[in-house]
Amino acid sequence: MITPDQVAAMIKAQMPDAQVQVQDLTGTNDHYQVTVVSSLFEGKNRVQQHQMVYGALGEAMATEAIHALALNTSTPQG
């Protein structure tokens, strides 16, 4: 299991300017909804933005510490 704070920290380690909100959807610390706002997403399409977040969470995703992840990503300008 991985806590919401750990999820946020992993994302911020790769995207220091990110504003991250993490919601545990089931109370089991393995199904999350994550919202990430970062200037690093500028010029990237939605798939590329999501790939960046998945990259930051790579180990947790690979070991299935995170079983399900719903992502919302955007730049500070929207």
N, C-alpha and C positions, 0 to 999 in steps of 0.2 A: 504494500500500500504506500501511497505517497500523499502527503497533505496538500491542501490548496496553497499554503505558503511555500512549500517546496516547488510546486508547479510554477508559481509566479517567479520564484528565485531563478529557476532554470531558464525561463524565458528572458528575464532581465539580464542574466549573465551573457546572453548572446545579443540582446538588444537593449543596451543600457538606458536609452531614452524612453522605453516602452512604458505605457500606462497599462497595467494588467489587472483584470478582474477575473477571479476564478470562483465558480460556483460548483459545489458538490451536488450533483443531481439526485443521488440516491442515498447519501449518507454512508456509503461504503468506501469512500476515498479511492474510487477507480473509474467513476463516470463523471466527467466534468464538462461544464460549459465555460469557455474561456473567451474573453473579449480582450483584444490587444490593439492598442493604438500606438503607432510608431511612425516617425518620419522615414525610417528605413524602408517602408513599404512604398514610398513615392516612386512612380514610374513602373510599378510592378502590378500585374493583374492579380486577381483573387487567388488563383491556383498558386502562383509564385509566393504570395503572402503566406498562404497556408503551409506551403513547403518550408518556408523559413521557420515557422513556429514548430512544425513537426521536427525539423532539424534540431532545434533547441531542446526538444523533449525526446530526442532519439533513443537514449538508453531506457527511459521510462516506458516508451512505446514498445521497444523491442522486447523488453522483459515482461510486458503486459502488466506492469505496475499501474499503467493507465489502460483500461480496457476500452473505454469509449471517450471520444473527444468531439464536442461540438464547438466549432470556431466561428468567431466574428472578428474580422480584422478590418482596419481602416487607417488612413493617415490622419494626422491632427486636423487637416482641412476637410476631412470627411471622405 
